């Protein structure tokens, strides 16, 4: 039976939630989906014939993302892509991507962005991979020097953390502009409660000067975001390492854009760090030129923080 391709309606919400639960170990996907007030016309489904169940879904998430010059551009994030196991191999995602592309073009998206471990699904639809690097190694046993006061973040730090993030990424290519609803829903969905992260404060002024997010990934602790003054990064790294060793972990991974300040601070967390390149990001020009999109995703310091995932 030929699948019916259409946009979603509110009546599809329970079936979509069921499909995402079937395909992902991520109960928050429905909450992220609800952030977009236009989510139903941005959600494309393949229905198993008239009146049938949902076989596949592709969601277009509109986001403001900074280009190579730090200027915010409307970008179409592709996420929550899922297909029922019995319906795979029928080209349903490719058909849904065509509809998503039409919607993104009509809504003046400059380009489209997605992250995936299965790039072959998207290459034939015009998305191209771009590389990124991270550092990894065994945990270093380093004590923080104590120039800054490092502690677990709290809900009272939320405003200062958001301000740090905005200032740190003000001109950073590939970074997203976070709205209040992102801080309320999207960031906690990917990072957990704020008290799972660490902050550094200036002992003199008491001002918050750094924020770091690190999460356990198997036997590894992974640093997924940083914002603030480079001077406090070493102490934040050391605190991350202390927590990881207490949890019995032996390795660490750092997903902060490379630079002199980061390299000088790395020994506080990593012993014998090595650089690893991966290709999980994919981009597709829409109204922007291919050269401008490539310039954004390959710009020095470019990063799309994990907490901004679609």
FILOKOL-418414 format. One line per 8 residues: number of its first residue (from 0); their letters; for each residue x, y, z of N, C-alpha, C. Coordinates in nm, 2 decimals. Atoms other than C-alpha are relative to their C-alpha. Layout:
N
NUM> A> X Y Z X Y Z X Y Z ~ ...;
//
This chain:
310
0> XXXXXXXX> 0.08 -0.12 0.00 0.00 0.00 0.00 0.09 0.12 0.00 ~ -0.08 -0.12 0.00 0.13 0.34 -0.09 -0.02 0.09 0.12 ~ 0.02 -0.09 -0.11 0.20 0.57 0.20 -0.05 0.13 -0.04 ~ 0.05 -0.13 0.02 0.01 0.89 0.23 0.10 0.10 0.08 ~ -0.09 -0.10 -0.06 0.25 1.19 0.29 -0.08 0.13 0.03 ~ 0.08 -0.12 -0.04 0.10 1.48 0.49 0.07 0.06 0.12 ~ -0.04 -0.07 -0.13 0.16 1.73 0.77 -0.09 -0.06 0.11 ~ 0.07 0.06 -0.12 0.06 1.63 1.12 -0.11 0.09 0.05;
8> XXXXXXXX> 0.10 -0.07 -0.07 -0.24 1.74 1.32 0.01 -0.03 0.15 ~ 0.00 0.02 -0.14 -0.30 1.76 1.69 -0.04 -0.14 0.03 ~ 0.05 0.13 -0.02 -0.48 1.43 1.66 0.11 -0.11 -0.01 ~ -0.11 0.10 0.02 -0.15 1.26 1.56 0.10 0.00 0.12 ~ -0.10 -0.01 -0.10 0.03 1.36 1.88 0.02 -0.13 0.08 ~ -0.02 0.13 -0.07 -0.03 1.03 2.07 0.08 -0.10 -0.08 ~ -0.07 0.10 0.09 0.08 0.82 1.77 0.15 0.04 -0.02 ~ -0.14 -0.05 0.02 0.39 1.04 1.72 0.08 -0.03 0.13;
16> XXXXXXXX> -0.07 0.03 -0.12 0.49 1.01 2.09 0.03 -0.15 0.01 ~ -0.03 0.14 0.00 0.45 0.63 2.06 0.11 -0.04 -0.09 ~ -0.10 0.04 0.10 0.66 0.61 1.75 0.14 0.05 0.05 ~ -0.13 -0.05 -0.05 0.94 0.82 1.91 0.04 -0.09 0.12 ~ -0.04 0.09 -0.11 0.93 0.60 2.22 0.05 -0.14 -0.05 ~ -0.04 0.13 0.06 0.96 0.29 2.00 0.14 0.01 -0.06 ~ -0.13 -0.01 0.07 1.26 0.43 1.81 0.11 0.06 0.08 ~ -0.11 -0.07 -0.07 1.45 0.64 2.07 -0.02 -0.03 0.15;
24> XXXXXXXX> 0.00 0.00 -0.15 1.55 0.62 2.44 0.01 0.14 0.04 ~ 0.00 -0.14 -0.03 1.46 0.98 2.48 -0.15 0.05 0.02 ~ 0.14 -0.03 -0.03 1.13 1.05 2.66 -0.04 0.15 -0.02 ~ 0.03 -0.15 0.01 1.17 1.43 2.62 -0.03 0.05 -0.14 ~ 0.02 -0.05 0.14 1.13 1.44 2.24 -0.14 0.06 -0.02 ~ 0.13 -0.06 0.01 0.76 1.51 2.27 0.00 0.14 0.06 ~ -0.01 -0.13 -0.07 0.84 1.80 2.51 0.07 0.10 -0.09 ~ -0.07 -0.08 0.09 1.09 1.94 2.26 -0.09 0.04 -0.12;
32> XXXXXXXX> 0.09 -0.03 0.11 0.84 1.91 1.98 -0.10 0.10 0.03 ~ 0.10 -0.10 -0.04 0.59 2.11 2.18 0.05 0.14 0.01 ~ -0.05 -0.14 -0.01 0.82 2.41 2.19 -0.04 0.08 -0.12 ~ 0.03 -0.08 0.12 0.73 2.51 1.83 -0.15 0.02 -0.01 ~ 0.14 -0.02 0.01 0.39 2.67 1.81 -0.06 -0.04 -0.14 ~ 0.04 0.04 0.13 0.38 2.58 1.44 0.04 -0.15 -0.03 ~ -0.05 0.13 0.01 0.49 2.22 1.51 -0.07 -0.09 -0.10 ~ 0.08 0.09 0.09 0.21 2.05 1.32 0.03 0.02 -0.14;
40> XXXXXXXX> -0.03 -0.02 0.14 0.27 2.21 0.99 0.15 -0.01 -0.03 ~ -0.14 0.03 0.02 0.65 2.16 1.05 0.03 -0.15 0.02 ~ -0.01 0.15 -0.02 0.59 1.78 1.11 -0.06 -0.07 -0.12 ~ 0.05 0.07 0.12 0.57 1.56 0.81 0.00 -0.15 0.03 ~ 0.02 0.15 -0.03 0.44 1.20 0.84 -0.03 -0.08 -0.12 ~ 0.04 0.10 0.10 0.41 0.90 0.62 -0.11 -0.09 0.07 ~ 0.11 0.08 -0.06 0.07 0.73 0.70 -0.02 -0.13 -0.09 ~ 0.02 0.13 0.07 0.01 0.37 0.61 -0.14 -0.01 -0.06;
48> XXXXXXXX> 0.13 -0.01 0.06 -0.27 0.44 0.38 -0.10 0.08 0.07 ~ 0.11 -0.08 -0.06 -0.59 0.64 0.45 -0.05 -0.07 0.13 ~ 0.04 0.06 -0.12 -0.68 0.58 0.81 0.10 -0.09 0.07 ~ -0.10 0.09 -0.06 -0.37 0.38 0.88 0.09 0.07 0.11 ~ -0.10 -0.05 -0.10 -0.09 0.42 1.14 0.11 0.08 -0.06 ~ -0.11 -0.08 0.04 0.21 0.65 1.12 0.12 -0.09 -0.02 ~ -0.12 0.08 0.03 0.51 0.47 0.95 0.13 0.08 0.02 ~ -0.12 -0.08 -0.01 0.76 0.76 0.96 -0.03 0.14 0.02;
56> XXXXXXXX> 0.02 -0.15 -0.03 0.81 1.12 1.07 0.13 0.07 -0.02 ~ -0.11 -0.10 0.01 1.05 1.41 0.99 -0.05 0.13 0.06 ~ 0.04 -0.13 -0.06 1.03 1.73 1.19 0.10 0.11 -0.04 ~ -0.08 -0.12 0.03 1.16 2.07 1.08 -0.01 0.09 0.11 ~ 0.00 -0.08 -0.11 1.26 2.28 1.37 0.07 0.14 -0.03 ~ -0.06 -0.13 0.03 1.31 2.66 1.30 0.09 0.05 0.11 ~ -0.10 -0.05 -0.10 1.62 2.80 1.48 0.07 0.12 -0.05 ~ -0.09 -0.11 0.04 1.82 3.12 1.48 0.14 -0.05 0.03;
64> XXXXXXXX> -0.13 0.05 -0.02 2.18 3.01 1.43 0.10 0.10 -0.07 ~ -0.09 -0.10 0.04 2.48 3.24 1.39 0.08 -0.05 -0.12 ~ -0.08 0.04 0.12 2.67 3.24 1.05 0.14 0.02 0.03 ~ -0.15 -0.01 -0.02 3.04 3.26 0.99 0.04 0.14 0.05 ~ -0.03 -0.14 -0.05 3.02 3.64 1.08 -0.07 0.02 0.13 ~ 0.08 -0.01 -0.12 2.81 3.58 1.39 -0.14 0.06 -0.01 ~ 0.14 -0.06 0.03 2.49 3.71 1.23 -0.10 -0.11 0.01 ~ 0.10 0.11 -0.01 2.18 3.51 1.33 -0.07 -0.02 -0.14;
72> XXXXXXXX> 0.08 0.04 0.12 2.01 3.33 1.03 -0.10 -0.10 0.04 ~ 0.11 0.11 -0.02 1.69 3.13 1.02 0.05 -0.13 -0.07 ~ -0.05 0.13 0.04 1.80 2.77 0.99 -0.10 -0.11 0.03 ~ 0.09 0.11 -0.02 1.59 2.46 0.95 0.07 -0.12 0.06 ~ -0.05 0.12 -0.07 1.69 2.20 1.20 -0.08 -0.12 -0.04 ~ 0.08 0.13 0.03 1.59 1.84 1.10 0.03 -0.09 0.12 ~ -0.01 0.09 -0.12 1.52 1.62 1.40 -0.12 -0.09 0.01 ~ 0.11 0.10 -0.04 1.30 1.35 1.56 -0.04 -0.08 -0.12;
80> XXXXXXXX> 0.02 0.09 0.12 1.34 1.14 1.24 -0.02 -0.14 0.05 ~ 0.02 0.14 -0.05 1.19 0.80 1.30 -0.08 -0.08 -0.10 ~ 0.07 0.09 0.09 1.06 0.51 1.10 -0.03 -0.13 0.07 ~ 0.03 0.13 -0.06 0.87 0.20 1.23 0.09 -0.11 -0.06 ~ -0.09 0.10 0.06 1.10 -0.10 1.19 -0.05 -0.07 -0.12 ~ 0.06 0.08 0.11 0.86 -0.28 0.96 -0.01 0.08 -0.13 ~ 0.02 -0.08 0.11 0.84 0.02 0.73 0.14 0.06 -0.06 ~ -0.13 -0.05 0.05 1.22 0.08 0.68 0.03 -0.05 -0.14;
88> XXXXXXXX> -0.04 0.04 0.13 1.38 0.06 0.34 -0.09 0.03 -0.11 ~ 0.10 -0.04 0.11 1.09 0.21 0.15 0.02 0.14 -0.05 ~ -0.02 -0.14 0.05 1.23 0.56 0.10 -0.09 0.10 0.06 ~ 0.10 -0.10 -0.06 0.98 0.72 0.33 0.07 0.12 0.05 ~ -0.07 -0.12 -0.05 1.23 0.95 0.50 0.04 0.09 -0.11 ~ -0.04 -0.08 0.12 1.35 1.07 0.16 -0.12 0.08 -0.05 ~ 0.12 -0.07 0.05 1.00 1.16 0.06 -0.04 0.11 0.10 ~ 0.03 -0.10 -0.10 0.94 1.34 0.39 0.10 0.12 0.00;
96> XXXXXXXX> -0.10 -0.11 0.01 1.26 1.54 0.35 -0.03 0.09 -0.11 ~ 0.04 -0.09 0.11 1.13 1.67 0.02 -0.10 0.10 0.05 ~ 0.10 -0.09 -0.06 0.83 1.81 0.20 0.06 0.10 0.10 ~ -0.06 -0.09 -0.10 1.04 1.95 0.48 0.08 0.11 -0.08 ~ -0.08 -0.10 0.08 1.27 2.12 0.22 -0.09 0.11 -0.06 ~ 0.09 -0.10 0.06 0.97 2.29 0.05 -0.05 0.10 0.11 ~ 0.04 -0.09 -0.11 0.85 2.42 0.39 0.11 0.09 0.04 ~ -0.11 -0.09 -0.05 1.19 2.55 0.49 0.03 0.11 -0.11;
104> XXXXXXXX> -0.02 -0.10 0.11 1.23 2.72 0.15 -0.11 0.11 0.01 ~ 0.12 -0.09 0.00 0.88 2.88 0.18 0.02 0.10 0.12 ~ -0.01 -0.08 -0.12 0.97 3.01 0.53 0.14 0.06 0.01 ~ -0.13 -0.08 0.02 1.30 3.16 0.41 0.11 -0.04 0.09 ~ -0.11 0.06 -0.07 1.54 2.93 0.59 0.13 0.02 -0.09 ~ -0.13 -0.01 0.07 1.90 3.01 0.48 0.06 -0.13 -0.04 ~ -0.06 0.14 0.03 2.01 2.65 0.51 -0.06 -0.09 0.10 ~ 0.06 0.10 -0.09 1.93 2.33 0.70 0.12 -0.07 0.06;
112> XXXXXXXX> -0.10 0.06 -0.08 2.12 2.15 0.97 -0.05 -0.13 0.07 ~ 0.04 0.12 -0.08 2.11 1.80 1.12 0.12 -0.07 0.05 ~ -0.11 0.08 -0.05 2.32 1.56 1.32 -0.05 -0.14 0.00 ~ 0.04 0.14 0.02 2.32 1.19 1.26 0.12 -0.10 0.01 ~ -0.10 0.11 0.01 2.51 0.86 1.29 -0.02 -0.08 -0.12 ~ 0.03 0.08 0.12 2.36 0.74 0.96 -0.01 0.10 -0.12 ~ 0.00 -0.11 0.10 2.46 1.01 0.70 -0.05 -0.05 -0.13 ~ 0.05 0.05 0.13 2.37 0.78 0.41 -0.14 0.03 -0.03;
120> XXXXXXXX> 0.15 -0.02 0.01 2.00 0.84 0.48 -0.02 0.14 -0.06 ~ 0.02 -0.14 0.04 2.05 1.21 0.40 0.08 0.05 -0.12 ~ -0.08 -0.05 0.11 2.32 1.24 0.14 -0.08 0.01 -0.13 ~ 0.07 -0.01 0.12 2.09 1.16 -0.15 -0.11 0.11 -0.01 ~ 0.09 -0.11 0.00 1.86 1.44 -0.04 0.06 0.13 0.01 ~ -0.07 -0.13 0.01 2.13 1.71 -0.06 0.07 0.04 0.12 ~ -0.07 -0.04 -0.12 2.27 1.72 0.29 0.15 -0.05 -0.01 ~ -0.14 0.05 0.01 2.65 1.70 0.31 0.07 0.01 0.14;
128> XXXXXXXX> -0.07 0.01 -0.13 2.87 1.61 0.61 0.10 0.11 0.01 ~ -0.11 -0.08 -0.03 3.11 1.84 0.78 0.06 -0.05 0.13 ~ -0.08 0.05 -0.11 3.38 1.76 1.03 0.00 0.08 0.12 ~ -0.02 -0.07 -0.13 3.43 1.85 1.39 0.10 -0.08 0.08 ~ -0.10 0.07 -0.07 3.70 1.76 1.64 -0.04 0.01 0.15 ~ 0.00 0.00 -0.14 3.71 1.67 2.01 0.13 -0.06 0.06 ~ -0.12 0.06 -0.07 3.98 1.58 2.26 -0.04 -0.10 0.10 ~ 0.03 0.10 -0.10 3.99 1.27 2.47 0.13 -0.06 0.05;
136> XXXXXXXX> -0.12 0.06 -0.07 4.23 1.09 2.70 -0.04 -0.06 0.13 ~ 0.02 0.05 -0.14 4.27 0.93 3.04 -0.01 0.12 0.09 ~ 0.02 -0.11 -0.10 4.17 1.14 3.34 0.13 0.03 0.07 ~ -0.11 -0.05 -0.07 4.44 1.35 3.49 -0.03 0.01 0.15 ~ 0.02 -0.02 -0.15 4.48 1.35 3.87 0.05 0.13 0.04 ~ -0.04 -0.14 -0.03 4.50 1.73 3.92 -0.09 0.06 0.10 ~ 0.08 -0.07 -0.09 4.39 1.93 4.21 -0.02 0.15 -0.05 ~ 0.02 -0.14 0.04 4.23 2.27 4.14 0.08 0.10 0.09;
144> XXXXXXXX> -0.08 -0.09 -0.08 4.45 2.56 4.25 -0.08 0.09 0.10 ~ 0.08 -0.07 -0.10 4.16 2.74 4.42 -0.01 0.15 -0.02 ~ 0.02 -0.14 0.03 4.17 3.08 4.25 -0.14 0.05 -0.01 ~ 0.14 -0.03 0.02 3.80 3.06 4.18 -0.08 -0.10 0.09 ~ 0.09 0.08 -0.08 3.51 2.92 4.39 -0.08 -0.09 -0.10 ~ 0.07 0.09 0.09 3.38 2.61 4.20 -0.10 -0.08 0.08 ~ 0.11 0.08 -0.07 3.05 2.45 4.30 -0.10 -0.04 -0.10 ~ 0.11 0.03 0.08 2.74 2.29 4.17 -0.09 0.12 -0.03;
152> XXXXXXXX> 0.09 -0.11 0.03 2.51 2.53 3.99 -0.13 -0.03 0.07 ~ 0.13 0.01 -0.06 2.17 2.60 4.13 -0.10 0.08 -0.08 ~ 0.10 -0.07 0.07 1.84 2.73 4.01 0.02 0.15 0.01 ~ -0.02 -0.14 -0.02 1.94 3.07 4.15 0.10 0.06 -0.10 ~ -0.10 -0.05 0.10 2.22 3.09 3.89 -0.05 0.01 -0.14 ~ 0.05 0.02 0.14 1.99 3.05 3.59 0.02 0.13 -0.08 ~ -0.01 -0.13 0.07 1.99 3.42 3.49 0.14 0.03 -0.04 ~ -0.15 -0.02 0.03 2.37 3.45 3.52 0.05 -0.10 -0.10;
160> XXXXXXXX> -0.05 0.10 0.10 2.43 3.13 3.33 -0.05 0.03 -0.14 ~ 0.05 -0.04 0.14 2.21 3.24 3.04 0.07 0.12 -0.05 ~ -0.07 -0.11 0.05 2.39 3.57 3.03 0.15 -0.04 -0.04 ~ -0.13 0.04 0.04 2.73 3.40 3.03 0.00 -0.07 -0.13 ~ 0.01 0.07 0.13 2.62 3.17 2.75 -0.02 0.10 -0.12 ~ 0.03 -0.10 0.11 2.49 3.47 2.54 0.13 0.07 -0.03 ~ -0.12 -0.08 0.02 2.81 3.67 2.59 0.11 -0.09 -0.06 ~ -0.11 0.09 0.04 3.05 3.37 2.53 -0.03 -0.03 -0.15;
168> XXXXXXXX> 0.03 0.05 0.14 2.87 3.28 2.20 -0.05 0.12 -0.09 ~ 0.06 -0.12 0.08 2.78 3.64 2.08 0.04 0.00 -0.14 ~ -0.05 0.00 0.14 2.99 3.60 1.77 0.04 -0.14 -0.05 ~ -0.05 0.14 0.03 3.04 3.22 1.76 -0.08 -0.06 -0.12 ~ 0.07 0.07 0.11 2.96 3.06 1.42 -0.06 -0.14 0.05 ~ 0.07 0.13 -0.01 2.71 2.77 1.43 -0.07 -0.01 0.14 ~ 0.07 0.01 -0.13 2.58 2.85 1.78 -0.14 0.06 -0.01 ~ 0.14 -0.04 0.01 2.21 2.90 1.85 -0.03 0.12 0.10;
176> XXXXXXXX> 0.06 -0.10 -0.09 2.03 3.20 2.00 -0.10 -0.07 0.09 ~ 0.09 0.07 -0.08 1.86 3.05 2.30 -0.11 0.10 0.06 ~ 0.11 -0.07 -0.05 1.52 3.18 2.39 -0.04 -0.05 0.14 ~ 0.04 0.05 -0.14 1.37 3.16 2.75 -0.06 -0.14 0.00 ~ 0.06 0.13 0.01 1.17 2.85 2.64 0.11 -0.11 -0.02 ~ -0.11 0.10 0.01 1.50 2.68 2.54 0.06 -0.03 0.13 ~ -0.05 0.02 -0.13 1.64 2.74 2.88 -0.09 -0.08 0.09 ~ 0.10 0.07 -0.09 1.32 2.61 3.04 -0.02 -0.14 -0.04;
184> XXXXXXXX> 0.03 0.13 0.04 1.28 2.30 2.83 0.11 -0.07 -0.07 ~ -0.10 0.07 0.08 1.54 2.22 2.57 0.13 -0.03 0.07 ~ -0.13 0.02 -0.07 1.86 2.27 2.78 -0.02 -0.10 0.11 ~ 0.01 0.10 -0.10 1.73 2.07 3.07 -0.03 -0.14 -0.06 ~ 0.03 0.12 0.06 1.61 1.80 2.83 0.13 -0.08 -0.04 ~ -0.12 0.06 0.04 1.96 1.74 2.71 0.11 -0.01 0.11 ~ -0.11 0.00 -0.11 2.17 1.83 3.02 -0.05 -0.04 0.14 ~ 0.06 0.02 -0.13 1.93 1.76 3.31 -0.01 0.13 0.08;
192> XXXXXXXX> 0.02 -0.12 -0.09 1.87 2.00 3.60 0.13 0.08 0.01 ~ -0.12 -0.09 0.00 2.10 2.30 3.63 0.10 -0.05 0.11 ~ -0.09 0.04 -0.10 2.25 2.15 3.95 0.10 -0.11 -0.03 ~ -0.09 0.10 0.05 2.42 1.88 3.75 0.12 0.06 -0.07 ~ -0.11 -0.07 0.06 2.65 2.14 3.60 0.08 0.07 0.11 ~ -0.09 -0.07 -0.10 2.93 2.34 3.77 0.01 0.15 -0.04 ~ -0.03 -0.14 0.03 2.99 2.71 3.80 0.12 0.04 0.08 ~ -0.11 -0.07 -0.07 3.29 2.92 3.89 -0.03 0.14 0.03;
200> XXXXXXXX> 0.02 -0.14 -0.04 3.27 3.24 4.09 0.13 0.07 0.04 ~ -0.11 -0.09 -0.04 3.51 3.52 4.14 -0.01 0.01 0.16 ~ 0.01 -0.01 -0.15 3.59 3.50 4.52 -0.01 0.14 0.05 ~ 0.00 -0.14 -0.04 3.63 3.88 4.53 -0.13 0.06 -0.02 ~ 0.12 -0.07 0.04 3.33 4.01 4.35 -0.12 -0.09 0.02 ~ 0.12 0.09 -0.01 3.11 3.70 4.38 -0.07 -0.02 -0.13 ~ 0.07 0.01 0.13 3.02 3.73 4.02 0.03 -0.14 -0.06 ~ -0.02 0.13 0.07 2.97 3.41 3.82 0.08 0.02 -0.13;
208> XXXXXXXX> -0.09 -0.02 0.11 3.25 3.38 3.57 0.02 -0.12 -0.09 ~ -0.01 0.11 0.08 3.22 3.03 3.43 -0.11 -0.10 0.03 ~ 0.10 0.11 -0.01 2.98 2.74 3.36 0.04 -0.11 -0.09 ~ -0.04 0.12 0.08 3.05 2.39 3.25 -0.10 -0.11 0.02 ~ 0.09 0.11 0.00 2.84 2.09 3.16 0.08 -0.12 -0.03 ~ -0.07 0.12 0.02 2.98 1.74 3.19 -0.09 -0.12 0.03 ~ 0.09 0.11 -0.03 2.79 1.41 3.16 0.07 -0.13 -0.02 ~ -0.06 0.13 0.02 2.88 1.05 3.19 -0.05 -0.07 -0.12;
216> XXXXXXXX> 0.03 0.08 0.13 2.89 0.84 2.87 0.08 -0.13 0.01 ~ -0.07 0.13 -0.02 2.98 0.48 2.96 0.10 0.02 0.11 ~ -0.11 -0.01 -0.09 3.32 0.48 3.13 0.07 0.14 -0.01 ~ -0.06 -0.13 0.03 3.39 0.84 3.01 -0.09 0.11 0.05 ~ 0.08 -0.12 -0.03 3.29 1.18 3.13 0.02 0.09 -0.12 ~ 0.00 -0.08 0.12 3.21 1.41 2.84 -0.04 0.14 0.03 ~ 0.03 -0.14 -0.02 3.24 1.79 2.87 -0.08 0.05 -0.13 ~ 0.09 -0.03 0.11 2.95 1.91 2.65 -0.02 0.15 -0.03;
224> XXXXXXXX> 0.01 -0.15 0.02 2.95 2.29 2.70 0.08 0.08 0.11 ~ -0.07 -0.09 -0.09 3.14 2.57 2.85 -0.04 0.14 -0.04 ~ 0.01 -0.15 0.03 3.08 2.95 2.88 0.07 0.07 0.11 ~ -0.06 -0.08 -0.10 3.27 3.21 3.06 0.14 0.05 -0.03 ~ -0.14 -0.05 0.02 3.62 3.35 3.12 0.10 -0.12 -0.01 ~ -0.09 0.11 0.01 3.90 3.12 3.00 0.09 -0.02 0.12 ~ -0.08 0.02 -0.12 4.09 3.18 3.32 -0.05 -0.10 0.10 ~ 0.06 0.10 -0.10 3.85 2.96 3.52 -0.01 -0.14 -0.06;
232> XXXXXXXX> 0.03 0.12 0.06 3.84 2.68 3.27 0.08 -0.12 0.06 ~ -0.08 0.10 -0.06 4.13 2.49 3.42 -0.06 -0.06 0.13 ~ 0.05 0.05 -0.12 3.97 2.48 3.76 -0.13 -0.07 -0.02 ~ 0.12 0.07 0.03 3.64 2.38 3.62 0.03 -0.14 -0.06 ~ -0.04 0.13 0.05 3.81 2.10 3.43 0.05 -0.09 0.12 ~ -0.05 0.07 -0.11 3.98 1.99 3.75 -0.12 -0.05 0.09 ~ 0.11 0.04 -0.08 3.65 1.98 3.93 -0.08 -0.11 -0.07 ~ 0.07 0.11 0.08 3.49 1.77 3.65 0.08 -0.13 0.02;
240> XXXXXXXX> -0.08 0.12 -0.02 3.78 1.53 3.68 -0.02 -0.06 0.14 ~ 0.02 0.05 -0.14 3.74 1.50 4.06 -0.13 -0.07 0.01 ~ 0.13 0.07 -0.01 3.37 1.42 4.02 0.01 -0.13 -0.08 ~ -0.01 0.12 0.09 3.45 1.17 3.74 0.07 -0.12 0.07 ~ -0.07 0.10 -0.07 3.71 0.99 3.95 -0.08 -0.06 0.11 ~ 0.08 0.05 -0.11 3.48 0.97 4.24 -0.11 -0.10 -0.04 ~ 0.11 0.09 0.06 3.22 0.80 4.01 0.07 -0.12 -0.06 ~ -0.06 0.12 0.05 3.48 0.54 3.91 0.04 0.01 -0.15;
248> XXXXXXXX> -0.03 -0.01 0.14 3.54 0.68 3.56 0.15 0.02 -0.02 ~ -0.14 -0.01 0.03 3.88 0.67 3.39 0.04 0.08 -0.12 ~ -0.03 -0.07 0.12 3.85 0.86 3.07 -0.09 0.13 -0.01 ~ 0.08 -0.12 0.03 3.73 1.20 2.95 0.00 0.04 -0.14 ~ 0.01 -0.05 0.14 3.62 1.37 2.63 -0.05 0.14 0.01 ~ 0.03 -0.14 -0.01 3.60 1.74 2.57 -0.05 0.05 -0.14 ~ 0.06 -0.05 0.12 3.37 1.89 2.31 -0.01 0.16 0.00 ~ -0.01 -0.15 0.01 3.48 2.26 2.34 0.09 0.03 -0.11;
256> XXXXXXXX> -0.08 -0.03 0.12 3.61 2.43 2.03 0.15 0.03 0.04 ~ -0.14 -0.01 -0.03 3.99 2.42 2.02 0.04 0.14 -0.01 ~ -0.06 -0.14 -0.01 4.19 2.73 2.10 0.11 0.00 0.10 ~ -0.11 -0.01 -0.09 4.50 2.84 2.29 -0.04 -0.02 0.15 ~ 0.05 0.01 -0.14 4.30 2.88 2.62 -0.04 -0.14 0.04 ~ 0.05 0.14 -0.03 4.14 2.54 2.59 0.12 -0.09 0.01 ~ -0.12 0.09 0.00 4.47 2.37 2.51 0.08 0.01 0.12 ~ -0.08 -0.02 -0.12 4.64 2.52 2.80 -0.07 -0.05 0.13;
264> XXXXXXXX> 0.08 0.05 -0.12 4.36 2.42 3.04 -0.02 -0.15 0.00 ~ 0.03 0.14 0.01 4.32 2.06 2.91 0.08 -0.09 0.09 ~ -0.07 0.09 -0.09 4.60 1.91 3.13 -0.07 -0.01 0.14 ~ 0.07 0.01 -0.13 4.37 1.98 3.43 -0.10 -0.11 0.00 ~ 0.10 0.11 0.01 4.14 1.71 3.30 0.05 -0.12 -0.07 ~ -0.05 0.11 0.08 4.32 1.50 3.04 0.15 -0.02 0.01 ~ -0.14 0.04 0.01 4.64 1.31 3.06 0.03 -0.05 -0.14 ~ -0.03 0.04 0.14 4.80 1.27 2.71 -0.12 0.01 -0.09;
272> XXXXXXXX> 0.12 -0.02 0.08 4.50 1.42 2.52 0.04 -0.03 -0.15 ~ -0.01 0.01 0.14 4.45 1.33 2.16 -0.12 0.06 -0.07 ~ 0.11 -0.07 0.08 4.24 1.50 1.89 -0.07 -0.11 -0.09 ~ 0.07 0.09 0.08 3.97 1.30 1.72 -0.10 0.08 -0.09 ~ 0.10 -0.06 0.10 3.77 1.40 1.41 -0.12 -0.09 -0.02 ~ 0.12 0.07 0.03 3.42 1.30 1.35 -0.09 0.07 -0.10 ~ 0.09 -0.07 0.10 3.15 1.37 1.08 -0.14 -0.05 0.03 ~ 0.14 0.02 -0.03 2.81 1.37 1.24 -0.09 0.11 -0.04;
280> XXXXXXXX> 0.08 -0.11 0.04 2.70 1.71 1.13 -0.02 0.00 -0.15 ~ 0.03 -0.01 0.14 2.53 1.76 0.79 -0.08 0.13 -0.02 ~ 0.06 -0.13 0.03 2.42 2.08 0.62 -0.05 0.00 -0.15 ~ 0.06 -0.01 0.14 2.21 2.17 0.31 -0.03 0.14 -0.03 ~ 0.04 -0.14 0.03 2.20 2.51 0.15 -0.14 0.01 -0.05 ~ 0.13 -0.02 0.05 1.86 2.65 0.08 0.00 0.14 -0.07 ~ -0.02 -0.13 0.06 1.85 3.03 0.02 0.14 0.05 0.00 ~ -0.14 -0.04 -0.01 2.21 3.07 0.12 0.09 -0.08 -0.10;
288> XXXXXXXX> -0.09 0.07 0.10 2.50 2.98 -0.11 0.07 -0.12 0.08 ~ -0.07 0.12 -0.05 2.69 2.65 -0.06 0.13 0.05 0.07 ~ -0.13 -0.05 -0.06 3.01 2.85 0.01 -0.02 0.06 0.13 ~ 0.03 -0.07 -0.13 2.85 3.06 0.29 -0.03 -0.10 0.11 ~ 0.04 0.10 -0.10 2.71 2.75 0.46 0.13 -0.08 0.04 ~ -0.13 0.07 -0.03 3.05 2.57 0.43 0.09 0.09 0.09 ~ -0.08 -0.09 -0.09 3.22 2.88 0.58 -0.05 0.00 0.14 ~ 0.05 0.00 -0.14 2.99 2.87 0.88 0.03 -0.13 0.07;
296> XXXXXXXX> -0.02 0.13 -0.07 3.02 2.50 0.96 0.15 -0.03 0.02 ~ -0.14 0.03 -0.02 3.40 2.50 0.92 0.08 0.12 0.06 ~ -0.07 -0.11 -0.06 3.48 2.84 1.08 0.07 -0.03 0.13 ~ -0.07 0.02 -0.13 3.73 2.85 1.36 -0.09 0.03 0.12 ~ 0.09 -0.02 -0.11 3.55 2.81 1.69 -0.14 -0.03 -0.01 ~ 0.14 0.03 0.03 3.23 2.70 1.53 -0.04 -0.12 0.09 ~ 0.05 0.11 -0.08 3.02 2.48 1.76 -0.15 0.01 0.01 ~ 0.14 0.01 -0.03 2.66 2.37 1.79 -0.01 -0.08 0.13;
304> XXXXXX> 0.00 0.07 -0.13 2.62 2.29 2.16 -0.10 -0.11 0.01 ~ 0.08 0.12 -0.01 2.47 1.96 2.25 -0.14 0.04 0.06 ~ 0.12 -0.05 -0.06 2.21 2.15 2.46 -0.10 0.07 -0.10 ~ 0.09 -0.06 0.10 2.06 2.30 2.14 -0.05 -0.10 -0.10 ~ 0.04 0.10 0.09 1.99 1.97 1.97 -0.15 0.01 -0.02 ~ 0.14 -0.01 0.04 1.66 1.94 1.79 -0.08 -0.11 0.05;
//
